[in-house]
Amino acid sequence: MKPKLLLHVCCAPCAGYLLKELQKEFDLTAYFYNPNLDSKEEHQKRLVEAEKYCKKLKIDLVKSDYNHREWLEIVKGFENEPEGGKRCLKCFEMRLGEVARFAKENDFDCFATTSTVSPYKSAGAIGPIGREVATKFGVKFLDKDFGRRDGFKKSLEISKEEGFYRQDYCGCEFGRAGDRG
């Protein structure tokens, strides 16, 4: 019997390769929780792509409510931080905390995030946050830098093959300048 993994999905381009690979090793469920996205339209575009790909791979996808206002409260005072700074850490703490809570309440063995596949996000910064919320909620964090071994390159190849909508920023209004998600 495969262990149950809840995978936080930020977008289909980052998730593509990981969904294919992780379903070989885990009883995989994707979790779309992204209140950081700057508009309902952006949220919907990313959600639709994730839904289509999960359906194709026969992977369950859990959709969380979009509550950007709550996210704005969490990052209040950090709006002018550089990309990858304290605002991003608060954002990951919020999102991974929710994923860990859901994983614990729904009897998953562990959780992970697709965010570490991107070279634009720091797996070294995400890992400690994941471990911290894992301890808080009593569920294991699969602490992996999924960008290693060409993970990002493989995700880009799948993204191109599938014709995914591919955004050119992480998703929040404060990170639009110069970030590629």
HELIX and SHEET records of a PDB file:
HELIX    1   1 ALA A   12  GLU A   25  1                                  14    
HELIX    2   2 LYS A   40  LEU A   57  1                                  18    
HELIX    3   3 HIS A   68  ILE A   74  1                                   7    
HELIX    4   4 LYS A   86  GLU A  105  1                                  20    
HELIX    5   5 THR A  114  VAL A  117  5                                   4    
HELIX    6   6 ALA A  123  PHE A  137  1                                  15    
HELIX    7   7 GLY A  151  GLU A  162  1                                  12    
SHEET    1   A 5 ASP A  60  LYS A  63  0                                        
SHEET    2   A 5 ASP A  27  PHE A  32  1                                        
SHEET    3   A 5 LYS A   4  HIS A   8  1                                        
SHEET    4   A 5 CYS A 110  THR A 113  1                                        
SHEET    5   A 5 LYS A 140  PHE A 141  1                                        
END                                                                             
